[in-house]
């Protein structure tokens, strides 16, 4: 959502308020897209890649991510990729985890228009 000036409104950059230490979400992207986004979405933190996942170093702990490709979502003639992504914070303090996930969400947000 944008103001008439063309600048994004505060609602355009809204993210989840609180993140559980472990959760699953569906993302509308391919595995290749997620792998390409991850270095920036993780703020340049070290990443240990796995076959269908990654471990990201975060303030003495780590964030473990794992993903599985799901059947694409079809809406009329549009086909959208889907990944089921598992997130888990291990030995990470709450404020660091919340900040990490806010950055991740803002970095990976996609919009249409």
N, CA, C and O atoms as CSV, one atom per row, in Angstrom:
chain,resi,resn,atom,element,x,y,z
A,1,UNK,N,N,0.844,-1.170,0.000
A,1,UNK,CA,C,0.000,0.000,0.000
A,1,UNK,C,C,0.893,1.237,0.000
A,1,UNK,O,O,1.853,1.312,0.766
A,2,UNK,N,N,0.577,2.208,-0.860
A,2,UNK,CA,C,1.385,3.415,-0.954
A,2,UNK,C,C,0.521,4.651,-0.741
A,2,UNK,O,O,-0.683,4.656,-1.001
A,3,UNK,N,N,1.187,5.702,-0.256
A,3,UNK,CA,C,0.544,7.007,-0.173
A,3,UNK,C,C,0.474,7.576,-1.573
A,3,UNK,O,O,1.107,7.047,-2.487
A,4,UNK,N,N,-0.280,8.639,-1.758
A,4,UNK,CA,C,-0.383,9.282,-3.071
A,4,UNK,C,C,0.969,9.761,-3.575
A,4,UNK,O,O,1.190,9.852,-4.782
A,5,UNK,N,N,1.868,10.064,-2.657
A,5,UNK,CA,C,3.209,10.515,-3.033
A,5,UNK,C,C,4.029,9.387,-3.654
A,5,UNK,O,O,5.078,9.630,-4.251
A,6,UNK,N,N,3.539,8.138,-3.508
A,6,UNK,CA,C,4.281,6.991,-4.011
A,6,UNK,C,C,5.142,6.335,-2.952
A,6,UNK,O,O,5.682,5.252,-3.178
A,7,UNK,N,N,5.280,6.980,-1.782
A,7,UNK,CA,C,6.065,6.406,-0.689
A,7,UNK,C,C,5.257,5.308,-0.011
A,7,UNK,O,O,4.039,5.431,0.124
A,8,UNK,N,N,5.919,4.237,0.417
A,8,UNK,CA,C,5.187,3.159,1.085
A,8,UNK,C,C,4.553,3.638,2.388
A,8,UNK,O,O,5.168,4.380,3.154
A,9,UNK,N,N,3.336,3.213,2.624
A,9,UNK,CA,C,2.685,3.515,3.896
A,9,UNK,C,C,3.234,2.551,4.943
A,9,UNK,O,O,3.805,1.520,4.587
A,10,UNK,N,N,3.072,2.871,6.232
A,10,UNK,CA,C,3.546,1.955,7.275
A,10,UNK,C,C,2.958,0.553,7.135
A,10,UNK,O,O,3.622,-0.424,7.480
A,11,UNK,N,N,1.740,0.434,6.642
A,11,UNK,CA,C,1.113,-0.879,6.484
A,11,UNK,C,C,1.820,-1.727,5.437
A,11,UNK,O,O,1.716,-2.954,5.470
A,12,UNK,N,N,2.533,-1.104,4.515
A,12,UNK,CA,C,3.207,-1.841,3.452
A,12,UNK,C,C,4.378,-2.655,3.979
A,12,UNK,O,O,4.793,-3.618,3.334
A,13,UNK,N,N,4.919,-2.290,5.137
A,13,UNK,CA,C,6.080,-2.992,5.669
A,13,UNK,C,C,5.763,-3.669,7.000
A,13,UNK,O,O,6.634,-3.826,7.857
A,14,UNK,N,N,4.532,-4.057,7.152
A,14,UNK,CA,C,4.096,-4.680,8.393
A,14,UNK,C,C,4.541,-6.142,8.432
A,14,UNK,O,O,4.450,-6.853,7.432
A,15,UNK,N,N,5.012,-6.574,9.576
A,15,UNK,CA,C,5.400,-7.969,9.767
A,15,UNK,C,C,4.738,-8.490,11.036
A,15,UNK,O,O,4.127,-7.741,11.798
A,16,UNK,N,N,4.876,-9.763,11.232
A,16,UNK,CA,C,4.343,-10.419,12.417
A,16,UNK,C,C,4.893,-9.760,13.676
A,16,UNK,O,O,6.050,-9.341,13.689
A,17,UNK,N,N,4.095,-9.659,14.727
A,17,UNK,CA,C,4.517,-8.981,15.958
A,17,UNK,C,C,5.438,-9.846,16.822
A,17,UNK,O,O,6.434,-9.344,17.344
A,18,UNK,N,N,5.130,-11.112,16.980
A,18,UNK,CA,C,5.913,-12.010,17.841
A,18,UNK,C,C,6.086,-13.342,17.119
A,18,UNK,O,O,5.155,-13.844,16.488
A,19,UNK,N,N,7.281,-13.904,17.218
A,19,UNK,CA,C,7.587,-15.173,16.573
A,19,UNK,C,C,7.857,-16.243,17.631
A,19,UNK,O,O,8.655,-16.027,18.543
A,20,UNK,N,N,7.200,-17.387,17.512
A,20,UNK,CA,C,7.479,-18.527,18.391
A,20,UNK,C,C,8.895,-19.017,18.109
A,20,UNK,O,O,9.443,-18.756,17.038
A,21,UNK,N,N,9.486,-19.721,19.063
A,21,UNK,CA,C,10.848,-20.225,18.883
A,21,UNK,C,C,10.930,-21.336,17.837
A,21,UNK,O,O,12.012,-21.626,17.327
A,22,UNK,N,N,9.811,-21.950,17.519
A,22,UNK,CA,C,9.749,-22.950,16.456
A,22,UNK,C,C,8.379,-22.842,15.801
A,22,UNK,O,O,7.360,-22.783,16.488
A,23,UNK,N,N,8.357,-22.816,14.485
A,23,UNK,CA,C,7.093,-22.759,13.761
A,23,UNK,C,C,7.301,-23.208,12.318
A,23,UNK,O,O,8.431,-23.330,11.845
A,24,UNK,N,N,6.199,-23.449,11.640
A,24,UNK,CA,C,6.203,-23.855,10.235
A,24,UNK,C,C,5.380,-22.837,9.470
A,24,UNK,O,O,4.343,-22.374,9.946
A,25,UNK,N,N,5.852,-22.494,8.277
A,25,UNK,CA,C,5.078,-21.592,7.433
A,25,UNK,C,C,5.222,-22.006,5.982
A,25,UNK,O,O,6.185,-22.669,5.594
A,26,UNK,N,N,4.247,-21.601,5.197
A,26,UNK,CA,C,4.287,-21.823,3.759
A,26,UNK,C,C,4.820,-20.557,3.105
A,26,UNK,O,O,4.376,-19.451,3.415
A,27,UNK,N,N,5.774,-20.727,2.199
A,27,UNK,CA,C,6.312,-19.584,1.464
A,27,UNK,C,C,6.066,-19.803,-0.022
A,27,UNK,O,O,6.206,-20.918,-0.525
A,28,UNK,N,N,5.708,-18.755,-0.706
A,28,UNK,CA,C,5.434,-18.822,-2.140
A,28,UNK,C,C,6.686,-18.575,-2.950
A,28,UNK,O,O,6.825,-17.531,-3.587
A,29,UNK,N,N,7.604,-19.539,-2.927
A,29,UNK,CA,C,8.848,-19.403,-3.680
A,29,UNK,C,C,9.394,-20.794,-3.978
A,29,UNK,O,O,8.916,-21.789,-3.433
A,30,UNK,N,N,10.385,-20.851,-4.836
A,30,UNK,CA,C,11.061,-22.113,-5.119
A,30,UNK,C,C,12.234,-22.274,-4.156
A,30,UNK,O,O,12.640,-21.317,-3.495
A,31,UNK,N,N,12.773,-23.484,-4.081
A,31,UNK,CA,C,13.956,-23.702,-3.252
A,31,UNK,C,C,15.119,-22.852,-3.748
A,31,UNK,O,O,15.863,-22.293,-2.941
A,32,UNK,N,N,15.284,-22.747,-5.058
A,32,UNK,CA,C,16.375,-21.937,-5.621
A,32,UNK,C,C,16.228,-20.466,-5.212
A,32,UNK,O,O,17.219,-19.814,-4.884
A,33,UNK,N,N,15.000,-19.944,-5.231
A,33,UNK,CA,C,14.784,-18.551,-4.812
A,33,UNK,C,C,15.130,-18.376,-3.340
A,33,UNK,O,O,15.816,-17.420,-2.979
A,34,UNK,N,N,14.666,-19.285,-2.483
A,34,UNK,CA,C,14.949,-19.169,-1.056
A,34,UNK,C,C,16.452,-19.226,-0.805
A,34,UNK,O,O,16.970,-18.448,-0.004
A,35,UNK,N,N,17.155,-20.128,-1.471
A,35,UNK,CA,C,18.614,-20.221,-1.301
A,35,UNK,C,C,19.305,-18.935,-1.748
A,35,UNK,O,O,20.288,-18.517,-1.137
A,36,UNK,N,N,18.803,-18.310,-2.801
A,36,UNK,CA,C,19.394,-17.051,-3.280
A,36,UNK,C,C,19.118,-15.906,-2.313
A,36,UNK,O,O,19.963,-15.028,-2.140
A,37,UNK,N,N,17.947,-15.903,-1.682
A,37,UNK,CA,C,17.580,-14.833,-0.749
A,37,UNK,C,C,18.263,-14.970,0.600
A,37,UNK,O,O,18.522,-13.968,1.267
A,38,UNK,N,N,18.557,-16.195,1.010
A,38,UNK,CA,C,18.992,-16.450,2.384
A,38,UNK,C,C,20.180,-15.616,2.867
A,38,UNK,O,O,20.121,-15.104,3.984
A,39,UNK,N,N,21.248,-15.452,2.095
A,39,UNK,CA,C,22.363,-14.631,2.618
A,39,UNK,C,C,21.921,-13.219,3.022
A,39,UNK,O,O,22.325,-12.730,4.077
A,40,UNK,N,N,21.106,-12.566,2.205
A,40,UNK,CA,C,20.622,-11.229,2.544
A,40,UNK,C,C,19.573,-11.255,3.636
A,40,UNK,O,O,19.560,-10.391,4.512
A,41,UNK,N,N,18.682,-12.258,3.586
A,41,UNK,CA,C,17.620,-12.367,4.581
A,41,UNK,C,C,18.182,-12.658,5.966
A,41,UNK,O,O,17.539,-12.362,6.973
A,42,UNK,N,N,19.376,-13.237,6.021
A,42,UNK,CA,C,20.021,-13.560,7.293
A,42,UNK,C,C,21.017,-12.476,7.709
A,42,UNK,O,O,21.780,-12.667,8.656
A,43,UNK,N,N,21.013,-11.367,7.020
A,43,UNK,CA,C,21.880,-10.246,7.384
A,43,UNK,C,C,23.361,-10.552,7.228
A,43,UNK,O,O,24.183,-9.981,7.945
A,44,UNK,N,N,23.718,-11.440,6.306
A,44,UNK,CA,C,25.113,-11.764,6.069
A,44,UNK,C,C,25.736,-12.681,7.107
A,44,UNK,O,O,26.953,-12.865,7.112
A,45,UNK,N,N,24.933,-13.257,7.979
A,45,UNK,CA,C,25.461,-14.179,8.998
A,45,UNK,C,C,25.934,-15.471,8.345
A,45,UNK,O,O,25.470,-15.821,7.260
A,46,UNK,N,N,26.857,-16.187,8.995
A,46,UNK,CA,C,27.338,-17.461,8.434
A,46,UNK,C,C,26.198,-18.476,8.291
A,46,UNK,O,O,25.351,-18.618,9.173
A,47,UNK,N,N,26.205,-19.172,7.156
A,47,UNK,CA,C,25.179,-20.173,6.860
A,47,UNK,C,C,25.866,-21.507,6.593
A,47,UNK,O,O,26.800,-21.582,5.794
A,48,UNK,N,N,25.406,-22.548,7.257
A,48,UNK,CA,C,25.842,-23.915,6.966
A,48,UNK,C,C,24.705,-24.562,6.177
A,48,UNK,O,O,23.629,-24.811,6.721
A,49,UNK,N,N,24.945,-24.831,4.903
A,49,UNK,CA,C,23.907,-25.360,4.025
A,49,UNK,C,C,23.736,-26.864,4.217
A,49,UNK,O,O,24.709,-27.587,4.429
A,50,UNK,N,N,22.509,-27.318,4.141
A,50,UNK,CA,C,22.168,-28.736,4.130
A,50,UNK,C,C,21.377,-29.009,2.857
A,50,UNK,O,O,21.026,-28.079,2.131
A,51,UNK,N,N,21.096,-30.284,2.581
A,51,UNK,CA,C,20.396,-30.624,1.345
A,51,UNK,C,C,19.070,-29.872,1.212
A,51,UNK,O,O,18.819,-29.255,0.177
A,52,UNK,N,N,18.238,-29.911,2.219
A,52,UNK,CA,C,16.972,-29.165,2.190
A,52,UNK,C,C,16.856,-28.335,3.457
A,52,UNK,O,O,15.874,-28.426,4.194
A,53,UNK,N,N,17.881,-27.525,3.694
A,53,UNK,CA,C,17.856,-26.698,4.879
A,53,UNK,C,C,19.132,-25.915,5.053
A,53,UNK,O,O,20.037,-25.957,4.220
A,54,UNK,N,N,19.180,-25.197,6.163
A,54,UNK,CA,C,20.342,-24.377,6.479
A,54,UNK,C,C,20.349,-24.096,7.970
A,54,UNK,O,O,19.301,-24.045,8.613
A,55,UNK,N,N,21.549,-23.915,8.509
A,55,UNK,CA,C,21.727,-23.486,9.889
A,55,UNK,C,C,22.446,-22.147,9.847
A,55,UNK,O,O,23.485,-22.009,9.202
A,56,UNK,N,N,21.887,-21.165,10.538
A,56,UNK,CA,C,22.423,-19.804,10.530
A,56,UNK,C,C,22.915,-19.473,11.931
A,56,UNK,O,O,22.178,-19.620,12.906
A,57,UNK,N,N,24.171,-19.023,12.028
A,57,UNK,CA,C,24.728,-18.623,13.321
A,57,UNK,C,C,24.067,-17.327,13.762
A,57,UNK,O,O,23.943,-16.382,12.984
A,58,UNK,N,N,23.638,-17.294,15.038
A,58,UNK,CA,C,22.976,-16.099,15.560
A,58,UNK,C,C,23.315,-15.918,17.040
A,58,UNK,O,O,22.780,-16.630,17.891
A,59,UNK,N,N,24.185,-14.985,17.345
A,59,UNK,CA,C,24.525,-14.598,18.719
A,59,UNK,C,C,24.803,-15.783,19.648
A,59,UNK,O,O,24.198,-15.893,20.714
A,60,UNK,N,N,25.699,-16.650,19.252
A,60,UNK,CA,C,26.074,-17.787,20.075
A,60,UNK,C,C,25.149,-18.984,19.956
A,60,UNK,O,O,25.449,-20.049,20.495
A,61,UNK,N,N,24.042,-18.832,19.270
A,61,UNK,CA,C,23.108,-19.931,19.030
A,61,UNK,C,C,22.985,-20.149,17.538
A,61,UNK,O,O,23.884,-19.817,16.766
A,62,UNK,N,N,21.856,-20.714,17.147
A,62,UNK,CA,C,21.649,-20.904,15.713
A,62,UNK,C,C,20.170,-20.964,15.389
A,62,UNK,O,O,19.329,-21.284,16.230
A,63,UNK,N,N,19.890,-20.649,14.153
A,63,UNK,CA,C,18.554,-20.778,13.585
A,63,UNK,C,C,18.628,-21.938,12.610
A,63,UNK,O,O,19.436,-21.926,11.681
A,64,UNK,N,N,17.795,-22.933,12.818
A,64,UNK,CA,C,17.733,-24.071,11.900
A,64,UNK,C,C,16.505,-23.920,11.025
A,64,UNK,O,O,15.396,-23.690,11.508
A,65,UNK,N,N,16.726,-24.054,9.739
A,65,UNK,CA,C,15.637,-24.004,8.771
A,65,UNK,C,C,15.670,-25.287,7.953
A,65,UNK,O,O,16.735,-25.763,7.559
A,66,UNK,N,N,14.515,-25.823,7.711
A,66,UNK,CA,C,14.388,-26.968,6.815
A,66,UNK,C,C,13.193,-26.717,5.920
A,66,UNK,O,O,12.242,-26.052,6.331
A,67,UNK,N,N,13.222,-27.238,4.706
A,67,UNK,CA,C,12.104,-26.993,3.805
A,67,UNK,C,C,11.822,-28.201,2.932
A,67,UNK,O,O,12.679,-29.047,2.676
A,68,UNK,N,N,10.569,-28.233,2.489
A,68,UNK,CA,C,10.106,-29.271,1.580
A,68,UNK,C,C,9.282,-28.609,0.498
A,68,UNK,O,O,8.456,-27.739,0.774
A,69,UNK,N,N,9.511,-29.024,-0.731
A,69,UNK,CA,C,8.722,-28.516,-1.844
A,69,UNK,C,C,7.338,-29.149,-1.788
A,69,UNK,O,O,7.205,-30.358,-1.602
A,70,UNK,N,N,6.331,-28.335,-1.948
A,70,UNK,CA,C,4.943,-28.804,-1.977
A,70,UNK,C,C,4.377,-28.604,-3.377
A,70,UNK,O,O,4.960,-27.899,-4.200
A,71,UNK,N,N,3.244,-29.227,-3.634
A,71,UNK,CA,C,2.584,-29.046,-4.925
A,71,UNK,C,C,2.297,-27.564,-5.142
A,71,UNK,O,O,1.883,-26.871,-4.213
A,72,UNK,N,N,2.510,-27.079,-6.349
A,72,UNK,CA,C,2.223,-25.657,-6.611
A,72,UNK,C,C,0.748,-25.343,-6.377
A,72,UNK,O,O,-0.122,-26.197,-6.542
A,73,UNK,N,N,0.495,-24.103,-5.992
A,73,UNK,CA,C,-0.876,-23.633,-5.816
A,73,UNK,C,C,-1.355,-23.139,-7.186
A,73,UNK,O,O,-0.664,-22.371,-7.855
A,74,UNK,N,N,-2.522,-23.582,-7.583
A,74,UNK,CA,C,-3.072,-23.171,-8.873
A,74,UNK,C,C,-4.314,-22.323,-8.641
A,74,UNK,O,O,-5.244,-22.731,-7.946
A,75,UNK,N,N,-4.310,-21.149,-9.231
A,75,UNK,CA,C,-5.449,-20.237,-9.174
A,75,UNK,C,C,-5.749,-19.844,-10.614
A,75,UNK,O,O,-4.990,-19.102,-11.238
A,76,UNK,N,N,-6.871,-20.351,-11.137
A,76,UNK,CA,C,-7.215,-20.166,-12.552
A,76,UNK,C,C,-6.030,-20.659,-13.387
A,76,UNK,O,O,-5.679,-21.837,-13.314
A,77,UNK,N,N,-5.406,-19.774,-14.181
A,77,UNK,CA,C,-4.288,-20.189,-15.026
A,77,UNK,C,C,-2.934,-19.830,-14.415
A,77,UNK,O,O,-1.899,-19.950,-15.070
A,78,UNK,N,N,-2.948,-19.393,-13.168
A,78,UNK,CA,C,-1.708,-19.022,-12.487
A,78,UNK,C,C,-1.225,-20.197,-11.642
A,78,UNK,O,O,-2.014,-20.840,-10.950
A,79,UNK,N,N,0.063,-20.467,-11.705
A,79,UNK,CA,C,0.675,-21.509,-10.886
A,79,UNK,C,C,1.719,-20.854,-10.006
A,79,UNK,O,O,2.631,-20.195,-10.505
A,80,UNK,N,N,1.593,-21.031,-8.685
A,80,UNK,CA,C,2.521,-20.431,-7.726
A,80,UNK,C,C,3.299,-21.523,-7.004
A,80,UNK,O,O,2.703,-22.485,-6.518
A,81,UNK,N,N,4.632,-21.386,-6.925
A,81,UNK,CA,C,5.418,-22.385,-6.206
A,81,UNK,C,C,5.119,-22.321,-4.709
A,81,UNK,O,O,4.681,-21.291,-4.198
A,82,UNK,N,N,5.364,-23.444,-4.008
A,82,UNK,CA,C,5.145,-23.491,-2.560
A,82,UNK,C,C,6.257,-24.270,-1.885
A,82,UNK,O,O,6.662,-25.336,-2.349
A,83,UNK,N,N,6.742,-23.725,-0.787
A,83,UNK,CA,C,7.671,-24.427,0.088
A,83,UNK,C,C,7.081,-24.440,1.483
A,83,UNK,O,O,6.527,-23.439,1.937
A,84,UNK,N,N,7.196,-25.571,2.166
A,84,UNK,CA,C,6.865,-25.641,3.583
A,84,UNK,C,C,8.185,-25.457,4.320
A,84,UNK,O,O,9.093,-26.278,4.192
A,85,UNK,N,N,8.288,-24.377,5.092
A,85,UNK,CA,C,9.555,-24.031,5.739
A,85,UNK,C,C,9.399,-24.133,7.253
A,85,UNK,O,O,8.476,-23.563,7.834
A,86,UNK,N,N,10.317,-24.869,7.884
A,86,UNK,CA,C,10.352,-25.048,9.334
A,86,UNK,C,C,11.456,-24.146,9.894
A,86,UNK,O,O,12.591,-24.183,9.417
A,87,UNK,N,N,11.128,-23.350,10.888
A,87,UNK,CA,C,12.077,-22.460,11.562
A,87,UNK,C,C,12.217,-22.908,13.014
A,87,UNK,O,O,11.227,-23.268,13.653
A,88,UNK,N,N,13.442,-22.886,13.536
A,88,UNK,CA,C,13.647,-23.186,14.948
A,88,UNK,C,C,14.860,-22.418,15.460
A,88,UNK,O,O,15.946,-22.489,14.885
A,89,UNK,N,N,14.654,-21.677,16.557
A,89,UNK,CA,C,15.749,-20.957,17.220
A,89,UNK,C,C,16.307,-21.857,18.303
A,89,UNK,O,O,15.559,-22.364,19.139
A,90,UNK,N,N,17.615,-22.060,18.296
A,90,UNK,CA,C,18.266,-22.911,19.289
A,90,UNK,C,C,19.326,-22.108,20.014
A,90,UNK,O,O,20.262,-21.599,19.397
A,91,UNK,N,N,19.177,-21.995,21.328
A,91,UNK,CA,C,20.112,-21.244,22.184
A,91,UNK,C,C,20.249,-19.787,21.733
A,91,UNK,O,O,21.344,-19.225,21.748
A,92,UNK,N,N,19.140,-19.192,21.337
A,92,UNK,CA,C,19.104,-17.792,20.895
A,92,UNK,C,C,18.204,-17.024,21.853
A,92,UNK,O,O,17.110,-17.484,22.181
A,93,UNK,N,N,18.662,-15.842,22.309
A,93,UNK,CA,C,17.825,-15.037,23.208
A,93,UNK,C,C,16.642,-14.454,22.433
A,93,UNK,O,O,16.715,-14.244,21.222
A,94,UNK,N,N,15.572,-14.202,23.147
A,94,UNK,CA,C,14.330,-13.724,22.550
A,94,UNK,C,C,14.459,-12.490,21.684
A,94,UNK,O,O,13.987,-12.506,20.548
A,95,UNK,N,N,15.091,-11.396,22.173
A,95,UNK,CA,C,15.194,-10.193,21.344
A,95,UNK,C,C,15.975,-10.425,20.037
A,95,UNK,O,O,15.615,-9.878,18.994
A,96,UNK,N,N,17.027,-11.225,20.098
A,96,UNK,CA,C,17.795,-11.512,18.873
A,96,UNK,C,C,16.956,-12.292,17.873
A,96,UNK,O,O,16.999,-12.022,16.673
A,97,UNK,N,N,16.192,-13.263,18.370
A,97,UNK,CA,C,15.318,-14.061,17.510
A,97,UNK,C,C,14.247,-13.194,16.859
A,97,UNK,O,O,14.003,-13.297,15.657
A,98,UNK,N,N,13.611,-12.341,17.653
A,98,UNK,CA,C,12.563,-11.473,17.107
A,98,UNK,C,C,13.130,-10.539,16.035
A,98,UNK,O,O,12.517,-10.355,14.984
A,99,UNK,N,N,14.291,-9.956,16.298
A,99,UNK,CA,C,14.923,-9.048,15.326
A,99,UNK,C,C,15.320,-9.807,14.058
A,99,UNK,O,O,15.135,-9.307,12.948
A,100,UNK,N,N,15.860,-11.004,14.225
A,100,UNK,CA,C,16.248,-11.816,13.065
A,100,UNK,C,C,15.037,-12.091,12.176
A,100,UNK,O,O,15.099,-11.901,10.961
A,101,UNK,N,N,13.938,-12.538,12.784
A,101,UNK,CA,C,12.752,-12.888,11.998
A,101,UNK,C,C,12.098,-11.672,11.360
A,101,UNK,O,O,11.595,-11.763,10.240
A,102,UNK,N,N,12.095,-10.534,12.051
A,102,UNK,CA,C,11.550,-9.313,11.427
A,102,UNK,C,C,12.350,-8.968,10.176
A,102,UNK,O,O,11.779,-8.655,9.131
A,103,UNK,N,N,13.688,-9.029,10.291
A,103,UNK,CA,C,14.536,-8.734,9.123
A,103,UNK,C,C,14.278,-9.758,8.012
A,103,UNK,O,O,14.139,-9.389,6.846
A,104,UNK,N,N,14.214,-11.043,8.376
A,104,UNK,CA,C,13.959,-12.098,7.398
A,104,UNK,C,C,12.653,-11.829,6.650
A,104,UNK,O,O,12.613,-11.881,5.421
A,105,UNK,N,N,11.594,-11.543,7.397
A,105,UNK,CA,C,10.289,-11.310,6.773
A,105,UNK,C,C,10.292,-10.086,5.863
A,105,UNK,O,O,9.753,-10.138,4.758
A,106,UNK,N,N,10.886,-8.996,6.310
A,106,UNK,CA,C,10.923,-7.804,5.467
A,106,UNK,C,C,11.759,-8.048,4.210
A,106,UNK,O,O,11.411,-7.570,3.131
A,107,UNK,N,N,12.844,-8.779,4.346
A,107,UNK,CA,C,13.713,-9.050,3.201
A,107,UNK,C,C,13.025,-9.942,2.162
A,107,UNK,O,O,13.199,-9.755,0.958
A,108,UNK,N,N,12.245,-10.907,2.643
A,108,UNK,CA,C,11.642,-11.864,1.708
A,108,UNK,C,C,10.231,-11.474,1.270
A,108,UNK,O,O,9.612,-12.201,0.494
A,109,UNK,N,N,9.714,-10.353,1.747
A,109,UNK,CA,C,8.379,-9.917,1.299
A,109,UNK,C,C,8.398,-9.641,-0.184
A,109,UNK,O,O,9.332,-9.049,-0.726
A,110,UNK,N,N,7.323,-10.094,-0.827
A,110,UNK,CA,C,7.170,-9.811,-2.247
A,110,UNK,C,C,5.810,-9.165,-2.428
A,110,UNK,O,O,4.862,-9.467,-1.703
A,111,UNK,N,N,5.728,-8.299,-3.374
A,111,UNK,CA,C,4.459,-7.623,-3.611
A,111,UNK,C,C,4.137,-7.633,-5.095
A,111,UNK,O,O,5.002,-7.891,-5.931
A,112,UNK,N,N,2.933,-7.360,-5.395
A,112,UNK,CA,C,2.514,-7.312,-6.801
A,112,UNK,C,C,2.044,-5.918,-7.157
A,112,UNK,O,O,1.986,-5.027,-6.309
A,113,UNK,N,N,1.725,-5.754,-8.365
A,113,UNK,CA,C,1.217,-4.441,-8.753
A,113,UNK,C,C,1.204,-4.289,-10.226
A,113,UNK,O,O,0.805,-3.241,-10.734
